[in-house]
Amino acid sequence: MAITPLMPVYPRSPVRPVRGEGVYLYGEQGERYLDFAAGIAVNILGHGHPHLTKAIQEQAATLMHVSNLYGSPQGEAFARRLCDNTFADTVFFTNSGVEAVECAIKTARRYHYAKGNPHKHDLITFSNAFHGRTMGAISATDQAKMVDGFAPLLPGFRVVEFNNLDAALAAVDENTAGFLLEPIQGEGGIRPATHEFLSGLRAACDEHDLMLVFDEVQCGVARTGQLYAYQHYGIEPDILASAKGIGGGFPMGACLASEKAAAGMVLGTHGSTYGGNPLAMAAGQAVFDVVANEDFLANVRLKGERLRAALEQMIPNHDHLFESVRGVGLMLGIRMKADSRAFVTYLRTKGLLTVSAGDNVMRVLPPLIIEEEHIREFVDTLSAAAAQYEVPAEAA
Ligand SMILES: *Cc1c(COP(=O)(O)O)cnc(C)c1O
């Protein structure tokens, strides 16, 4: 048999972590990696954080799963905290980011259905977006690598250019349900939406009674130095998908909505066997305990500025490799002149973990608990690696 036991859909790297501690991962032979990938923006408290670990251990021994058929004191408590700290009035818990996006799409369509406008089912989405890998989520993108071979895609999506307000407004017609976008694109290459773009979309939604849906699966949960990225812009969505950092490594997600937006999500319209189980709620609460306060968020902004400044200072020394730094808080990307994928692979051999993204960007997504010493270690190791790196001939 030629196929591997793990379905071979990922280019698995020789990095094989078996243990984690703080911002470090350790491989099978004890090799140490500085983890500035954080499981792709997931392990926001690093690895083995005592408060999160203890909460999961205690909850696992107390009650792991029941069913959404029963009352959920754990879910109610966490949903209330999310609502108290955001625009939202109600929350549906999921097990992953894409399920949160699916719930967001269904909530937006169902809003119009409930208002007697079932024809308003189209979401306008944007170039280079990433919303996950279900049939619904891949139908919302224009990226060939995600959709090839999976036709027919679901109807009801129209992709226009990101950050192009005129194109977005021109795409609105009588079938439009709303807009679905990442306020800061992650996989697409750390591309923040402009303020004019988001405020223009918000105004169009208010004018035409459309749903503004933010996919904050990657940029949410303190990553940018605000609990959610929309708070930087001061522009509230009607519906928001959250995941990745929300469980700090425990798989969970959430679809947040205003009372108005959730008007159609009545009894029996949606569900999940595991979503919002007591174990996930304990993990989410523990992460929230740490990150949902102004001191923590201010520290993320400060560390983000320090890291960014250090990277910007380093770039001119390696301007054959690096172009510029972009992003917000600790959601940073370095636009590269050489192939970012090959460079990310090379950095792993130097004990540094980062993530490549679209637009030839190397993402720098450390745990949010990093100290100055980790920033120094990262930038020093990166700079030394850049000096040694020989750009592969075909990618030069
Ligand atoms: C990762 C991601 C998703 C998908 O999340 P999964 O947990 O992999 O399903 C959706 N949207 C954005 C913006 C993401 O970064």
The ligand as a MOL file (V3000), in Angstrom:
LIG
                    3D

  0  0  0     0  0            999 V3000
M  V30 BEGIN CTAB
M  V30 COUNTS 15 15 0 0 0
M  V30 BEGIN ATOM
M  V30 1 C -8.6740 28.6680 10.2600 0
M  V30 2 C -9.7760 29.4950 9.7120 0
M  V30 3 C -11.0500 28.9420 9.4560 0
M  V30 4 C -11.3520 27.4780 9.6200 0
M  V30 5 O -11.2040 27.0310 10.9180 0
M  V30 6 P -11.1290 25.4430 11.1890 0
M  V30 7 O -11.0800 25.3440 12.6860 0
M  V30 8 O -9.9210 24.9390 10.4990 0
M  V30 9 O -12.3720 24.8570 10.6200 0
M  V30 10 C -12.0500 29.7970 9.0110 0
M  V30 11 N -11.8090 31.0990 8.8290 0
M  V30 12 C -10.6060 31.6660 9.0590 0
M  V30 13 C -10.4140 33.1340 8.8580 0
M  V30 14 C -9.5440 30.8770 9.4910 0
M  V30 15 O -8.3360 31.4280 9.6860 0
M  V30 END ATOM
M  V30 BEGIN BOND
M  V30 1 1 1 2
M  V30 2 1 2 3
M  V30 3 2 2 14
M  V30 4 1 3 4
M  V30 5 2 3 10
M  V30 6 1 4 5
M  V30 7 1 5 6
M  V30 8 2 6 7
M  V30 9 1 6 8
M  V30 10 1 6 9
M  V30 11 1 10 11
M  V30 12 2 11 12
M  V30 13 1 12 13
M  V30 14 1 12 14
M  V30 15 1 14 15
M  V30 END BOND
M  V30 END CTAB
M  END
